[in-house]
């Protein structure tokens, strides 16, 4: 059966050779594949007269598909990662492993190694012991039904024909749904389902589709009711923002107390919130889904109020929104007045050193990334609820101002001079750390960070840390930064205690390569 792998590797090598630029000496293809997707990530042709990798590599879709299929059937790997190195002579080396390894999107972005597939970072609002709301529901069943009928009349006038609505949900079906939810439905939404079981896909609710009750429960069970997690490569510095008004909606990307009831078929949903935060109301309407992985949007105090909005009625129970502007900013300077409601700032290419003092006007800041610029003083960050920090430090700057920061969960540091890591031992929330762009003399002390779950280092740093025989004991994921080979990533994975004995290796020559 290995003949299928060898044939695919030969076909890819032959195609690489046929499309190669003049003067090339090697080509490295890094790819991934599964039932639903496949692609090439990083690598390319090596041309000594041109620095780095030269793009223009072919995309051998059929050969990659045959490799994905073979490893699924022979190894039970639903997804694979591979690296194929080819030379002008047609000689190739192929390495394939399961998707516990993921290549970064660029040639210098290294590999992410997943050690514990079951671990996901904690989301603040997901805790069962989060402070509950003491406020009553704001919806009114009779008013909700009246407004539903008015919205349906508007829809009939708009399309010029009456919409045939599905039969109502029975009392038995409602009781079964509430047992499945473990919570009672809001009284106003319950009354609507006693009118009709959704709108039959007619998009009759102000252009939105009102989901049938079973459909709403299915979306909740499989999508909305669970936190969104894209894996460590993208999620190691995940932050969930607060809604506006603050503390009305739990800070999480998914929750079993959120029941979607309407959609525009764009991956987003209006949902009733059955487990609001302290300043929210049970049955309030929020927007969740594809575009809200960094936190839901507050919409209305109830389904009754949401229907009222479609009819032009104000929401008398809605808390005062801050109106502070966008939650995220991408800027090139901090010299303008920053909106007090901003929760994330990406500062790009600012003149260094950057003065962070203007951040005092952003009391809700949770993410700060300094990209291609450096600072000499982190003191302004100490007073902010920043959870995700990515910074470059100017020479002579250290991490001391961050000591005892109660919220900092993910930290990426770049520095051209050595920095001490002692302040990290005072950070109770620290779970993710990227030191791959800085020099530090005490890597062994990372073993004393009990909450550390993700660590990114360069190949040289990993070698030095492994030599100390003091690896962090509870890592769920790690990253090997730079441009190492898949073989080097496998070696690190083995050093961290993972079984890499099933890695597949094959070398040969493309028969028809020229």
C-alpha positions as CSV (number, residue, x, y, z in Angstrom):
1,X,0.0,0.0,0.0
2,X,3.0,2.3,0.4
3,X,3.1,2.4,-3.4
4,X,0.3,5.0,-3.3
5,X,2.3,7.3,-1.1
6,X,5.5,6.8,-3.2
7,X,3.5,7.5,-6.4
8,X,2.0,10.7,-4.9
9,X,5.4,11.9,-3.7
10,X,6.9,11.3,-7.2
11,X,4.1,13.1,-8.9
12,X,4.5,16.1,-6.6
13,X,8.3,16.1,-7.0
14,X,8.1,16.0,-10.8
15,X,5.7,18.9,-10.8
16,X,8.0,20.9,-8.5
17,X,10.9,20.3,-10.8
18,X,8.9,21.2,-13.9
19,X,7.9,24.5,-12.5
20,X,11.2,25.4,-10.8
21,X,12.8,28.8,-11.3
22,X,16.3,29.1,-12.7
23,X,19.1,28.5,-10.2
24,X,17.1,26.7,-7.6
25,X,18.8,24.2,-5.3
26,X,15.9,22.9,-3.2
27,X,12.2,23.2,-2.7
28,X,10.4,22.7,0.6
29,X,6.6,22.1,0.5
30,X,4.7,22.2,3.8
31,X,1.1,21.3,3.7
32,X,-1.9,20.1,5.6
33,X,-5.0,18.1,4.6
34,X,-8.2,16.7,5.9
35,X,-11.6,15.6,4.5
36,X,-12.7,19.2,4.3
37,X,-9.6,21.2,3.3
38,X,-6.0,21.0,2.2
39,X,-3.4,23.5,1.3
40,X,0.3,24.5,1.4
41,X,1.6,26.6,4.2
42,X,5.1,28.1,4.1
43,X,8.2,26.9,2.3
44,X,9.0,27.3,-1.4
45,X,11.9,27.2,-3.7
46,X,15.4,28.0,-2.4
47,X,17.4,30.2,-4.9
48,X,20.8,31.1,-3.5
49,X,20.8,34.4,-5.4
50,X,17.5,35.4,-3.7
51,X,17.2,35.6,0.1
52,X,14.6,33.4,1.8
53,X,12.0,31.2,0.0
54,X,11.0,32.0,-3.6
55,X,7.2,31.5,-4.1
56,X,5.6,30.1,-7.2
57,X,5.4,26.5,-6.1
58,X,2.6,24.4,-7.8
59,X,-0.4,23.2,-5.8
60,X,-0.7,19.4,-6.5
61,X,-4.3,19.1,-5.3
62,X,-5.0,15.5,-6.5
63,X,-1.7,14.1,-5.2
64,X,-2.3,15.8,-1.8
65,X,-5.8,14.4,-1.7
66,X,-4.6,10.9,-2.3
67,X,-2.1,11.2,0.6
68,X,-4.8,12.5,2.9
69,X,-7.0,9.6,1.9
70,X,-4.3,7.0,2.3
71,X,-3.2,8.1,5.8
72,X,-6.9,8.3,6.9
73,X,-7.4,4.7,5.8
74,X,-4.1,3.2,7.0
75,X,-3.3,5.3,10.1
76,X,-6.7,6.6,11.1
77,X,-5.5,10.2,10.9
78,X,-8.4,12.4,10.0
79,X,-5.9,15.2,9.3
80,X,-2.3,15.2,8.4
81,X,0.6,17.7,8.2
82,X,3.5,17.0,5.7
83,X,6.8,18.3,4.5
84,X,8.3,17.3,1.1
85,X,11.8,18.4,0.3
86,X,12.8,18.2,-3.4
87,X,16.0,18.8,-5.3
88,X,16.8,19.3,-9.0
89,X,17.9,15.7,-9.4
90,X,14.4,14.6,-8.5
91,X,15.5,13.3,-5.1
92,X,12.8,13.8,-2.4
93,X,12.3,13.3,1.3
94,X,8.7,13.1,2.6
95,X,7.7,13.4,6.3
96,X,4.1,13.0,7.4
97,X,2.5,13.2,10.8
98,X,-1.0,13.7,12.3
99,X,-2.2,17.2,12.9
100,X,-0.7,17.5,16.4
101,X,1.7,19.7,14.5
102,X,0.6,22.7,12.6
103,X,2.8,24.8,10.4
104,X,2.5,28.6,10.6
105,X,1.2,30.6,7.7
106,X,4.7,32.0,6.7
107,X,8.1,30.5,6.2
108,X,9.4,32.0,9.5
109,X,6.3,31.1,11.5
110,X,7.5,27.7,12.7
111,X,5.3,25.0,14.1
112,X,2.6,24.8,16.8
113,X,2.7,21.6,18.8
114,X,-0.4,20.4,20.5
115,X,0.3,18.2,23.6
116,X,-3.1,18.1,25.2
117,X,-6.0,18.2,22.8
118,X,-8.6,18.4,25.5
119,X,-7.3,21.6,27.1
120,X,-8.9,25.0,26.3
121,X,-8.0,28.3,27.9
122,X,-10.5,29.5,30.5
123,X,-13.0,32.1,29.5
124,X,-14.0,34.5,32.3
125,X,-17.8,34.3,31.7
126,X,-18.0,30.6,31.3
127,X,-17.6,29.9,35.1
128,X,-20.7,28.5,36.7
129,X,-20.0,30.6,39.8
130,X,-20.0,33.9,37.9
131,X,-22.1,36.5,39.7
132,X,-25.7,36.0,38.4
133,X,-28.2,38.7,37.6
134,X,-30.7,39.7,40.2
135,X,-32.9,41.5,37.7
136,X,-36.3,40.2,36.5
137,X,-37.2,39.5,32.9
138,X,-38.3,42.5,30.9
139,X,-40.5,40.8,28.3
140,X,-44.2,40.7,28.2
141,X,-46.0,37.7,26.5
142,X,-49.1,39.6,25.4
143,X,-47.1,42.5,24.0
144,X,-44.7,40.2,22.3
145,X,-47.5,38.4,20.5
146,X,-49.1,41.7,19.5
147,X,-45.8,42.9,18.1
148,X,-45.2,39.6,16.3
149,X,-48.5,40.0,14.5
150,X,-47.7,43.6,13.6
151,X,-44.3,42.5,12.2
152,X,-45.9,39.7,10.2
153,X,-48.5,42.2,8.8
154,X,-45.6,44.4,7.7
155,X,-44.0,41.5,5.9
156,X,-47.3,40.6,4.2
157,X,-47.6,44.2,2.9
158,X,-44.0,44.2,1.7
159,X,-44.1,41.0,-0.3
160,X,-47.8,41.4,-1.4
161,X,-48.9,38.0,-0.1
162,X,-49.7,36.5,3.2
163,X,-47.1,34.2,4.8
164,X,-48.3,30.8,5.8
165,X,-46.9,30.2,9.3
166,X,-46.1,26.7,10.7
167,X,-48.3,25.2,13.4
168,X,-47.7,26.3,17.0
169,X,-45.4,24.3,19.3
170,X,-47.3,22.1,21.7
171,X,-47.1,22.3,25.5
172,X,-45.4,18.9,25.5
173,X,-42.8,20.2,23.0
174,X,-42.1,23.3,25.1
175,X,-41.7,21.2,28.2
176,X,-39.3,18.9,26.4
177,X,-37.3,21.8,25.1
178,X,-37.0,23.3,28.6
179,X,-35.8,20.0,30.0
180,X,-33.2,19.9,27.3
181,X,-32.1,23.4,28.1
182,X,-32.2,22.9,31.8
183,X,-33.8,26.3,32.1
184,X,-37.2,27.8,31.4
185,X,-37.7,29.7,28.2
186,X,-38.4,33.5,28.6
187,X,-42.1,34.0,28.9
188,X,-42.3,36.2,25.8
189,X,-40.4,33.8,23.5
190,X,-42.5,30.9,24.9
191,X,-45.7,32.8,23.9
192,X,-44.4,33.3,20.4
193,X,-43.8,29.6,19.9
194,X,-47.4,29.1,21.0
195,X,-48.3,31.2,18.0
196,X,-46.1,29.4,15.4
197,X,-43.1,27.2,15.3
198,X,-40.9,29.7,13.6
199,X,-41.7,31.4,10.2
200,X,-41.1,28.4,7.9
201,X,-37.9,30.0,6.5
202,X,-39.8,33.0,5.1
203,X,-37.6,35.6,6.8
204,X,-40.7,37.3,8.1
205,X,-39.2,38.9,11.2
206,X,-37.8,42.2,9.7
207,X,-35.8,40.3,7.2
208,X,-34.6,37.6,9.6
209,X,-35.6,34.0,9.7
210,X,-37.3,32.9,12.9
211,X,-36.0,29.5,13.7
212,X,-38.3,26.5,14.6
213,X,-37.8,25.4,18.2
214,X,-36.0,22.2,17.3
215,X,-33.7,24.1,15.0
216,X,-32.9,26.7,17.7
217,X,-32.0,23.9,20.1
218,X,-29.8,22.2,17.5
219,X,-27.9,25.4,16.8
220,X,-27.4,25.9,20.5
221,X,-26.2,22.4,21.1
222,X,-23.7,22.2,18.2
223,X,-22.5,25.8,17.9
224,X,-23.8,28.6,20.1
225,X,-23.8,26.7,23.4
226,X,-20.1,25.8,23.4
227,X,-17.0,28.1,23.5
228,X,-15.4,28.8,20.1
229,X,-11.9,27.3,19.9
230,X,-9.7,27.4,16.8
231,X,-6.7,25.6,18.4
232,X,-3.5,26.9,19.9
233,X,-2.1,28.4,16.7
234,X,-4.7,31.1,16.7
235,X,-6.1,30.9,20.2
236,X,-3.1,31.1,22.5
237,X,-3.8,34.8,23.1
238,X,-7.6,34.8,22.8
239,X,-9.4,37.6,24.7
240,X,-13.1,37.9,25.2
241,X,-14.3,41.5,25.3
242,X,-17.1,43.0,27.4
243,X,-20.4,43.9,25.9
244,X,-21.8,47.4,25.9
245,X,-23.4,48.2,28.3
246,X,-20.7,46.6,30.5
247,X,-21.4,43.5,32.6
248,X,-24.7,42.7,30.9
249,X,-23.5,39.6,29.0
250,X,-21.0,37.0,30.1
251,X,-17.5,37.3,28.7
252,X,-17.4,34.1,26.7
253,X,-17.6,33.0,23.1
254,X,-20.3,30.4,23.7
255,X,-22.6,29.3,26.5
256,X,-25.3,26.7,27.0
257,X,-27.6,29.4,28.4
258,X,-27.7,31.2,24.9
259,X,-30.6,30.0,22.7
260,X,-30.5,31.3,19.1
261,X,-34.0,32.1,17.7
262,X,-33.3,34.2,14.6
263,X,-30.7,34.4,11.9
264,X,-29.9,36.1,8.6
265,X,-28.1,32.9,7.3
266,X,-24.7,34.6,7.6
267,X,-23.4,32.5,10.5
268,X,-24.7,35.0,13.1
269,X,-27.7,34.7,15.3
270,X,-30.0,36.6,17.6
271,X,-30.2,34.6,20.9
272,X,-32.0,34.9,24.1
273,X,-29.6,35.0,27.0
274,X,-30.9,32.7,29.9
275,X,-27.7,33.2,31.9
276,X,-26.9,37.0,31.8
277,X,-24.1,38.7,33.7
278,X,-24.8,40.8,36.8
279,X,-26.2,43.8,35.0
280,X,-28.2,41.9,32.4
281,X,-31.7,40.5,32.4
282,X,-32.8,36.9,31.8
283,X,-34.3,36.7,28.3
284,X,-32.3,39.6,27.0
285,X,-31.4,39.5,23.3
286,X,-27.7,39.2,22.2
287,X,-26.0,38.7,18.9
288,X,-23.6,35.8,18.7
289,X,-22.0,33.6,16.0
290,X,-19.3,33.7,13.4
291,X,-18.4,37.4,13.7
292,X,-18.6,37.5,17.5
293,X,-15.9,35.1,18.7
294,X,-14.4,37.9,20.7
295,X,-17.6,38.4,22.7
296,X,-21.4,38.8,22.1
297,X,-23.2,42.1,21.3
298,X,-26.0,43.3,23.5
299,X,-29.1,44.0,21.4
300,X,-32.3,44.4,23.6
301,X,-33.6,43.8,27.1
302,X,-36.1,41.1,25.8
303,X,-37.6,39.5,22.7
304,X,-40.5,41.9,23.2
305,X,-38.2,44.9,23.0
306,X,-36.4,43.4,20.0
307,X,-39.7,43.1,18.1
308,X,-40.4,46.7,19.2
309,X,-37.2,47.9,17.7
310,X,-38.4,46.5,14.3
311,X,-41.6,48.6,14.8
312,X,-39.8,51.7,15.9
313,X,-40.5,51.5,19.6
314,X,-37.8,52.4,22.2
315,X,-36.6,49.8,24.7
316,X,-37.6,51.1,28.1
317,X,-35.6,48.5,30.0
318,X,-32.3,48.8,28.1
319,X,-29.4,49.9,30.4
320,X,-27.5,53.0,29.3
321,X,-24.9,52.2,26.6
322,X,-21.6,53.9,26.9
323,X,-21.4,55.0,23.2
324,X,-17.7,54.9,23.6
325,X,-17.0,54.0,20.0
326,X,-15.2,50.9,18.6
327,X,-13.9,48.1,20.7
328,X,-10.7,47.7,18.6
329,X,-8.4,50.2,17.1
330,X,-5.5,49.8,14.6
331,X,-3.4,53.0,14.9
332,X,0.1,54.3,14.1
333,X,0.3,56.7,17.0
334,X,-1.1,57.1,20.5
335,X,-1.0,60.9,20.4
336,X,-4.7,61.4,19.7
337,X,-7.3,61.1,22.4
338,X,-8.3,57.4,22.7
339,X,-11.9,56.4,23.2
340,X,-12.5,55.2,26.8
341,X,-14.5,52.2,25.5
342,X,-11.7,50.7,23.4
343,X,-10.7,47.2,24.5
344,X,-8.0,46.4,22.0
345,X,-5.2,48.5,20.4
346,X,-2.8,47.4,17.6
347,X,-0.1,50.0,17.3
348,X,1.8,49.6,14.1
349,X,5.1,51.1,13.0
350,X,5.1,54.0,15.4
351,X,8.3,55.9,16.0
352,X,10.3,54.3,18.9
353,X,10.4,54.6,21.8
354,X,6.6,54.6,22.2
355,X,5.2,56.6,25.2
356,X,2.4,54.5,26.6
357,X,1.1,57.2,28.9
358,X,-2.0,58.1,26.7
359,X,-3.3,54.6,27.5
360,X,-4.6,56.1,30.8
361,X,-7.7,57.1,28.8
362,X,-8.5,53.5,28.0
363,X,-9.6,52.0,31.4
364,X,-11.2,48.9,29.7
365,X,-8.2,47.9,27.6
366,X,-7.7,44.2,27.5
367,X,-5.4,43.7,24.5
368,X,-2.3,45.7,23.5
369,X,0.0,44.8,20.6
370,X,3.0,46.9,19.6
371,X,4.0,45.8,16.1
372,X,7.4,46.9,14.7
373,X,7.9,49.5,17.5
374,X,9.3,49.4,21.0
375,X,8.7,51.1,24.4
376,X,11.0,52.0,27.3
377,X,8.4,52.0,30.0
378,X,5.6,49.5,30.8
379,X,4.3,51.3,33.8
380,X,1.1,52.6,32.1
381,X,0.1,49.0,31.5
382,X,0.2,48.1,35.2
383,X,-3.0,50.0,36.0
384,X,-5.0,48.5,33.1
385,X,-7.0,45.2,32.8
386,X,-4.8,44.1,29.9
387,X,-5.0,40.3,29.4
388,X,-3.0,40.0,26.1
389,X,0.2,41.9,25.7
390,X,2.6,41.7,22.8
391,X,5.5,44.2,23.0
392,X,9.0,45.0,21.9
393,X,11.3,46.4,24.6
394,X,13.9,49.1,23.9
395,X,17.5,48.2,25.1
396,X,17.7,48.3,28.9
397,X,13.9,48.0,29.5
398,X,12.7,45.2,31.7
399,X,9.4,43.6,32.8
400,X,9.4,44.9,36.4
401,X,6.4,47.2,36.0
402,X,4.2,44.1,35.1
403,X,4.9,42.5,38.5
404,X,1.8,41.3,40.3
405,X,-0.5,42.3,37.3
406,X,-3.7,40.4,38.2
407,X,-5.1,40.0,34.7
408,X,-2.2,39.4,32.3
409,X,-2.8,35.9,30.7
410,X,-0.8,36.0,27.5
411,X,2.5,37.8,27.0
412,X,4.8,38.0,23.9
413,X,8.1,39.9,24.4
414,X,10.8,41.0,21.9
415,X,14.1,42.4,23.1
416,X,17.5,42.8,21.7
417,X,19.1,42.7,25.1
418,X,18.7,40.0,27.8
419,X,15.8,40.4,30.2
420,X,15.0,38.8,33.5
421,X,12.0,36.7,34.0
422,X,11.5,37.2,37.8
423,X,8.3,39.4,37.3
424,X,6.6,36.5,35.5
425,X,6.5,34.5,38.7
426,X,4.2,37.1,40.3
427,X,1.6,36.9,37.5
428,X,-1.3,34.7,38.8
429,X,-3.2,34.6,35.5
430,X,-0.3,33.9,33.1
431,X,-1.0,30.9,30.9
432,X,0.7,31.8,27.5
433,X,4.2,33.1,26.9
434,X,6.2,33.8,23.8
435,X,9.9,34.6,24.4
436,X,11.1,33.5,20.9
437,X,12.2,37.1,20.0
438,X,14.3,37.9,23.0
439,X,17.3,36.7,25.0
440,X,16.9,35.6,28.6
441,X,19.5,33.9,30.8
442,X,17.1,32.0,33.1
443,X,14.9,29.8,30.9
444,X,15.0,27.0,33.5
445,X,12.9,29.2,35.8
446,X,10.0,28.7,33.5
447,X,9.5,25.3,35.2
448,X,8.3,27.2,38.2
449,X,5.3,28.8,36.4
450,X,2.6,26.3,37.4
451,X,-0.1,28.0,35.2
452,X,1.9,28.0,32.0
453,X,0.1,26.1,29.3
454,X,1.6,27.5,26.1
455,X,5.3,28.4,25.4
456,X,6.9,29.7,22.2
457,X,10.7,29.6,21.9
458,X,13.2,29.6,19.1
459,X,15.1,26.4,18.2
460,X,18.2,27.6,20.1
461,X,16.1,28.4,23.2
462,X,14.3,25.0,23.2
463,X,17.7,23.3,22.9
464,X,19.0,25.3,25.9
465,X,15.8,24.7,28.0
466,X,15.8,20.9,27.3
467,X,19.5,20.8,28.3
468,X,18.5,22.1,31.8
469,X,16.2,19.1,32.3
470,X,13.6,21.5,33.8
471,X,10.7,21.7,31.3
472,X,7.4,23.3,32.3
473,X,5.3,20.4,33.6
474,X,1.8,21.3,32.4
475,X,2.2,22.6,28.8
476,X,-0.8,21.9,26.6
477,X,0.9,23.4,23.5
478,X,4.2,24.8,22.4
479,X,5.6,26.6,19.4
480,X,8.9,26.1,17.7
481,X,9.6,29.5,16.1
482,X,11.6,30.3,13.1
483,X,12.0,28.1,10.0
484,X,12.8,24.6,11.4
485,X,12.0,21.4,9.5
486,X,9.1,19.1,10.4
487,X,11.7,16.6,11.6
488,X,13.0,19.2,14.1
489,X,9.4,19.8,15.3
490,X,8.9,16.1,15.7
491,X,12.1,15.9,17.8
492,X,10.8,18.7,20.1
493,X,7.4,17.0,20.4
494,X,9.2,13.8,21.5
495,X,11.3,15.8,24.0
496,X,8.1,17.1,25.5
497,X,6.8,13.6,26.0
498,X,4.7,13.0,23.0
499,X,4.8,9.7,21.0
500,X,6.2,10.4,17.6
501,X,7.0,6.9,16.6
502,X,4.2,6.8,14.1
503,X,5.7,9.6,12.0
504,X,6.0,8.4,8.4
505,X,9.2,9.0,6.4
506,X,9.9,8.2,2.8
507,X,12.8,9.1,0.4
508,X,13.1,8.4,-3.3
509,X,13.5,9.8,-6.7
510,X,10.9,11.1,-9.2
511,X,11.3,8.8,-12.2
512,X,10.3,11.4,-14.7
513,X,12.0,14.4,-13.1
514,X,14.4,16.3,-15.3
